[in-house]
């Protein structure tokens, strides 16, 4: 019998699947919010409801302006995966207090602040992101970012 994935590996694979729905031209990100080992919300990065995606607008504005990754998020048409997952939970009336969020990439500073105020207590990521301020804010709030890779085994129970 093949080894079963740990809970972190299992939910990260779902975040990676969710990222496939992304419409962002620069980075496909997926997020899953889990509470008591149950998925309560999902999100991927893309334009708000009823707004054209960047591909339909002729390209990414940040890319056209040469904005480096991790900077000038206000120029982006998309909501981030973490934002969409938090909004989905709110829309459904589901508490995410003390939940874990699985994100394919480390949250930016904007998402870090939302995660803190949403009461999420644990963040698991697959890849980094160039935003030191986000790391500093999460650290100050006492939230540890756990990096998972294909060879790790967290919560193996």
N, C-alpha and C positions, 0 to 999 in steps of 0.2 A: 504494500500500500504506500502510495506517495505521501510525503510529509505534508501536513496541513499548514497553510499559511498562518502566521500569528494574526491576531486581531488587527494590529497596525498595518501589516502587509495586506490583509484582506480589504480593509477600508481604503487604503491608499490605491489599490488597484481600481476600486470604484471611482475614486477621485480622478484617476487617469482616464477612465472611460468617460466620465462626465466632461473632461477637458476636450474630448473629441467634438462636442457640440459648440465649442467656442467659435466666434466669428472674427476674433482679433487677428490682424495680419502680422503682428509682431511676436506674439507669444500666446499659446493656448494653455489656459489655466482652468483647473477644475477644483471644486471644494465640496466636501461632504461634512455635515455637522452630525455628530453621533452622540447620543445620550443613552447610557445603560446598554450599550452595544446594539442600539437601534438607530437607523438613519432617520433623522427628523427633517433634514433639508439638504438640498443640493444647489449648486450654482456653478456657472461658467462665465467667462468674460465675454461680453458682447454689448451691443448698443441697447438702450432702453426700448421698451415696447413701443412699436409704432415709429421708431426712428430708423433711418437707413443705416445699414452697416457700412463700414469704411470701404469695403470692396465695391459697394453700390455708389459710393461717393467719388470713386476714382483713386482711392488709396488712403493710407494712413497719414493724417496731418503731422503727427510727431515725426514720422519717418521722413516726410517731405522737408520738414524744417531741420532735420538732423539732430533732433533732441535725443540725448543718450538715454539708455534704459535706466529706469528708476527716477527720472526727473520730469517735471512739468506735466503731472498727471491731469491737470485741469484742461489741457489741450486734447485729451483723449475723449472720443465719443462713447467709449465703452464703460460699463460698470464692471468692477472686478468680480471674480468668482466668489470671493468671500462676502462682498457686499450683496450679491444676488442670493447667496445662501441665507444670510441673515435676514434679508427682506422676505424671502420665501417663508422662513419660520414665522416672522411677524405676521405675514398675510394669512398664514394658516392658524395663527394663535397658539403656536407651540413655544414653550419656554426652552431657551437654550442655556439657561443658567447652569454652570458647572459642566457643560458639555465639552467635547473634544472636537476640534476642527482639523480635518485632513485636507491639506492643500498641496497641489503639485509643485508650487513654488512658494518660497518664503513670502509672507505678506509685506506689502509696502507700508509706509508710515500711516497713510489714510486708513487702510484696512486694519492695521495694528490697533489704532485708536478705537475703531468700531468693535473689534474683537474684545478688547478690554472692557468697554462699556456694556457689551452684550452679556458679560458674565461668563464667557467661555474660559475654561481653566487650563486647557491643554491644547497645544498646537503641534501637529505632526506634519512635516514637509518632506518632499522628495528632492527638491533642488533649491539652491540659494537664490538670492535676488540682491542687486546692488543698492541697498538702502540701509546704511548704518544707523540712521536715526530710528528706523523701525525697530531694529535690534535693541537699541538703547532704551526705547520707551517700553518695549515688552519686558526687558530685564528689570527696569525700575518698578514695573507693575507686578513683578514676581512671576511672570509667565515664561516658562522655558520653551524654547523651540527645539523639538526633537527631530533630528534629521534621520530619515530612514532610507536605506538603499536595498537593492535586490538581495544582498547577502546578510541582512540583519534579521534579527528575530526578537521583536519587542512583544511583551505580553503573550508569551507563547502558550498560555493556558487555553 
